[in-house]
Amino acid sequence: MMELMQGLPDNVLGIIGSGTITGEDYDTVLIPAMKDKLQRHKKIRMLYQLNKDFMHYALDAYVEDAKVSWHTLSFEKVAVISDVHWINDSVNVFKFIIPVQVKVFSNNEFDKAKAWISE
């Protein structure tokens, strides 16, 4: 499941992922929120947290995630907050070919990630 974070600057899209993340979560939460922010801002920032209740991505979520990656140039910065090692490792490997600033944080560094994405 995906939920929107509240209390962030208007140019920051905050998403919390927990349980099983599905393609429907992308279609009903992430993509509409991203489009809404991009109507008001040329570039946006994303704070994406997989909390401790995160279990896994459903297969259709991977397809939707690939669609979101086509909008990479719409992002200025991306902060990924996770304690899932394979996700953190994947982000750290691929961040060198992503043309935006990407940083990985653990869940106990949430405040640090929030400060970084907001500066």
Secondary structure as GFF3:
##gff-version 3
##sequence-region A 1 119
A	DSSP	beta_strand	2	4	.	.	.	ID=ss1
A	DSSP	beta_strand	12	21	.	.	.	ID=ss2
A	DSSP	alpha_helix	23	25	.	.	.	ID=ss3
A	DSSP	pi_helix	26	30	.	.	.	ID=ss4
A	DSSP	alpha_helix	31	40	.	.	.	ID=ss5
A	DSSP	beta_strand	44	57	.	.	.	ID=ss6
A	DSSP	alpha_helix	59	69	.	.	.	ID=ss7
A	DSSP	three_ten_helix	72	74	.	.	.	ID=ss8
A	DSSP	beta_strand	75	81	.	.	.	ID=ss9
A	DSSP	alpha_helix	85	94	.	.	.	ID=ss10
A	DSSP	beta_strand	101	105	.	.	.	ID=ss11
A	DSSP	three_ten_helix	107	109	.	.	.	ID=ss12
A	DSSP	alpha_helix	110	118	.	.	.	ID=ss13
###
